[in-house]
Amino acid sequence: MYVDVGFSNYVEASKIVTISRPDSSPIRRMVTRAKEEGRYIDLTQGKKTRSVIVSSDQKGTIIIGSAVQTSTI
């Protein structure tokens, strides 16, 4: 099963660890670190990031930015 994260982008529901708002300091640090390490996927289509999805993968953790509110996802 897949979850729509906006703009016809989908994430596999079984791999989602957490969905949170991007405005807290720990989440911002996590996003910055993920961008530096190449583990960040931006699915906002140029819009403001309104939710951050932490997803697990075979290679580790992937951070996904979405323009959809956390309550909508």
N, C-alpha and C positions, 0 to 999 in steps of 0.2 A: 504494500500500500504506500502511496506517495502523498505528500502534503504540498499543496500549492503555496509557494512563498512569494507570489506576485509576478506579474508580467509573463505568465505561462512558464515559470520556472518551478521545478518540483524537486523535493528532497525525500529520500526514502525514510519513512516514519520510524522504522526499526533502528536506524542509525542515529537518530536524534537523541542527544544526551540532555540538553536543556535549551530553552528559548528564553532570552532575557532582553531587557531594555539596554541600549548602548550608553546611557548617561552616567552610569556609576564608574568610579575610578578603576576598580579591578577589571571590569569588562573592557574599558578603553585600553588599559595596559595589555590585556590579552589580545585585543585586536591589533594593536601596534606591533607586538611581538610576532603575531601570526603573519602580518604583512611583511615584516623583515625576513621571516623564514620561508616565505612563499606558501603558507598554509591558509591564506585568506582568499575567499571567493566573494566577489562583489556582485550581487544580483539586484542592485538598486536601480539600474538603468539611468544613472545620473541623478536620481532623487535622493532625498535625505534618508539616512539609515535610521529606521525606526525599530528594528529588532535585530538581535544577534543570535544566530543558531550555532550551538556547539554540537558537532557531529563527530562520531567515531568512524575510523576507517581502518583498513588492515595495516596501514603505515603509521597511524597515530590519530591525532585530533585535527579536525578541520574546522575553521571558523567561517561562517557564512553570514554576510550582511544582507538584510532584506529591507525593502521600503514599506513593508506591511506591518501593521501594529502587532504586538505580541498576542493580544487578545483575539485578533482575527485569525491568526495562524492556529 
